[in-house]
Every structure is written in structure tokens, then in C-alpha cells.
Amino acid sequence: MSKCQYIIEGRLYNKETDLVSKILTLTAVFDLSAEIEKTENGYLIEIEADKEKLLGFEPELFKKLASLMEIRLYTKKEPKLPKKSVTNDNKPFKICARLLRQDKIIAIKGNNGFHLVCSASKSKAVRALRALISQPDKPLTIMYKDIRKARHFVLLSSKEEALLTSDTKPFVVARLRNLHRLEKAKYKHKLTPLINTLNQRITLSLPHNGLYERLFNEIEFPLVSIDANIDNYRDNLEYILESDEEIQAPNKREVLQVVYGKTQSIEPKIEIKEKAFEVCLDYEKSTIGNFKFKPFNLLFTDTEIKKLHKSWNKNRAKENSLLYLFDAITSLSGELHQKSFINQSVMLAEDKHEACEEHLFDYKIIDNEIEIEINLQNSKLNYLSSTLTNTIATIITQIAKEQDLDVHLSGELFDYKNLSELTIEKLEDEDIKAILS
């Protein structure tokens, strides 16, 4: 199916003629979908159909128009189709490089579909991509040409570098460097702040197939690259770069991060380990061993905080996911008013985290349910985040100590690096082995 526009200008033979209804009657005969708009000098007819139907319809359309009006202009405008490349020619890669420098969006074929791609150093390009995919805040995935380029802008440990350059070509979550002013002048093509408006973390990768490698031979800047169904975006793409040959790339590309020296998947596979105490902190539910959390009770000591968030406990009265506590603390601090994706509050809390060993909480276990009370005495996000993180890590450690077993930590909330590291540190201080997956 494709859309075609017919631009017609002229003068009706009979001013009383309802040309719109006449044309709609004709399109109904051919079973076509049509929209007709009156313009200053004529009409704009938009038809959505396959080519075979259009071949039979177009002569009848012209015949009908000629019988009703004096035609001065009759043109057909087909939608612009993005060009496609062939792999034995460098010209498509040069064209794509030029388009990317002009803040345009292209698509590149991967092994499991297509990726939408734009320059990661151009705010205009990233803003246009965000508008296209309707994701105003979610951090975007970045691709660098090689490790040397990535090192200029990202803090990478030897283990993170080894992951990036491994055969599986995973995505790795790392932190951006705070560049010195001399480095800012030295290094061109810095990431636009629009890549991640929440904190300093980015997800990055290196080229994972020949198309990307050849494109990087023509460009000097990093790219935004995200999976997409390009059928939804074809009209907004300037070019589709693909190959008639089989794409050579890893089938499964994980998103990994190094936490406390251990490699952790962002999409953890929860495997029950023998003789291990299971702690699972997922977005939907949170459990520590056989214990579940009761609906949380936040104790506000500041009048203004109490007034602002009086409804929070009421609205979340039946929820027992720790995610909602992160939602609460970012809202309490005034940092978060509306979420655009599920772990936005966790990322904000992580960025503001500071070490805090104050035990401003209490908990008790009744009938296998953990009841937590947290006293919040300050509305600053770094204080709230630190209090919550310390609370969770301490409760896990104290309960695990009673079990006298290795601890298996899993679930999406352990993507929160400060929570993972603090929990592992507290467990190891008690000579408890922590397994993170």
C-alpha cells in the first residue's frame, strides 16, 4: 500500500457541482481510500491503494475531472522513497555521511531488523529523533567507532573495554567523563546533552556489522542507534542502508554493566541456585527470601513535605514494589513530576546518591511480611536516595545473616549501581558471599 496525491487546478463548468462527492463515488467503485481537500485554486486528492488498483483508477479519475471542470493543472505526486545501498559501492556510505552531518535520520540494517541512526553530537538531530520515536527523556544508545574514541568521553575500566571488544559485541552501561576545559577544546564531536538528560550514564557499543564499520570510515562522530520497525518511519527517513548479503553480527546482544567487579545483565535471567538465599527486587514485586514487603509507610517529619505528598501513601497503599519508593523520593524532592519510562526515578536517584550511614528507618517481620517505616527529614534528593538505598541494603544484610547462606541478588532494581554495590559491600562485611545476576 502506498499514498499518492493528485493536484488538480481549474474551473468548474457548473458552480453548483459537488466535485468532492463525485470523486468519492468514483473511488468507492474502485474500493479505494480517499481524502479530498479544497485548495485555493482547485483540489488535493490523496489516495491510499496498491499500484494495480491505481492503474485502473487513474484514467477514470481524469475522465471524470475533464467532464466536470476545465483542467489547468493535473499532476500526480508519489511519496519520496528512501534510497537503498549496495555493498560493493562506497557511494551510499558517503551519501549517508553527508546526510548525518546535515542532522538527518537514516536507517541501517542489522541482523534482527533495522536501526534508526543519527549523529550523537548534534542536538538538532537527536531532538528530531526523539520527536520521531516519541521518547523525550529516555537515555539513548550510543555507538563509537572504536575504544580509543570512546575513552575520550566515557570512563571505562579494563573489564568494560574487554566486554565492548568481545566477539558478542554487547552494549555496556558506563558513565560519561567530566571533561576538563582543555579536553573540551581538544576533543571534537562531544555527545549532545540530549543523549541523557537524567544523569551521567550512557549505554554504548562498538560497530557490530560491516555496514556500520564502513559508515564509520566516512564519519568522525559517534552515532545514536536504536532498534525500530522502519515501516512506521519510512516517510521520515532520508536513506536506508542495507545489504543484499547476509549481515554478519552476533545474534544476541546483551546490555551489560560492571557492578562491584561483577558483570551484570540489565535483563537478568533469574536462576535458582542451590543453597542460596534469593533476593529479587523487580519493578512489579520485591521479595527477600520467603519474605514479602507489606505496603510501605513513609513517615514525613516536615510539614511542607507532608502537605505535598499526603496522597502518596493513600495512592500506593496496596503496592509492595520498591520501585514506588524510588518514585516517591524523586517526587518528594521535586525532581520528578511525570515519568516517561519505568526506571526514570531510579536513574535520577542514582545520579544524586551520596554515602549515608544514618539508620533513619525501622522494620519488623510479621507472618513472613516485612514492614518498613522510613523517617524522611529532608526533601533533598541526595538525602532521600541515600536513606532509601541504605535502608534496603541493611535489611537484606540483616535477614541474610540470619539465614547463613550465600545470597543470590537478582531483579531490575539491582541495575541501580549504588544499591548493588552497597548491598554487596554490607554482605561481604558479614562474610556472606553475594551472587549477582
Number of C-alpha atoms within 10 A of each C-alpha: 6 10 15 18 18 19 18 22 19 17 14 18 12 10 10 7 12 11 19 15 11 13 19 16 12 16 18 11 10 14 12 16 13 17 14 17 11 12 11 6 13 18 18 16 19 19 18 16 17 13 13 8 13 17 10 11 17 13 11 16 15 13 10 15 19 14 11 18 19 13 16 11 12 13 10 12 11 12 11 11 13 16 12 15 20 14 17 8 9 13 12 20 22 16 15 25 22 14 17 22 17 14 20 23 24 25 27 24 18 23 14 12 11 20 20 22 25 29 31 28 22 24 16 17 23 26 16 16 23 17 11 14 13 11 14 17 16 19 20 20 20 24 24 20 20 16 16 9 14 20 15 18 19 19 15 21 13 8 13 20 15 13 20 22 16 10 11 15 22 23 24 27 21 19 16 19 14 12 14 9 8 8 12 14 9 9 12 12 14 15 20 17 15 21 26 18 15 19 18 19 20 19 21 25 26 21 19 21 16 15 19 19 14 15 21 20 12 15 18 16 21 24 27 23 22 18 16 15 12 18 8 10 14 17 12 17 18 20 21 24 24 20 17 8 8 9 16 12 17 16 11 11 13 17 18 23 23 19 18 15 11 13 16 20 23 20 14 17 10 14 10 10 12 9 11 19 22 22 20 19 21 16 16 13 15 19 20 22 18 10 16 18 19 18 18 21 17 18 14 18 12 12 9 11 16 16 10 12 14 12 11 18 16 10 9 16 13 11 17 21 22 22 21 18 22 24 22 20 27 26 19 22 19 13 15 15 11 10 12 12 12 12 18 21 25 21 21 23 28 25 18 16 20 17 14 16 12 10 13 14 18 12 12 11 14 10 7 14 16 19 17 20 15 19 18 22 15 15 18 16 23 21 20 27 28 21 24 25 24 22 24 17 20 18 19 20 21 13 15 22 16 8 13 15 16 20 26 23 23 24 23 18 22 23 25 18 18 23 23 19 17 18 24 24 18 18 22 13 11 14 12 18 17 19 16 21 19
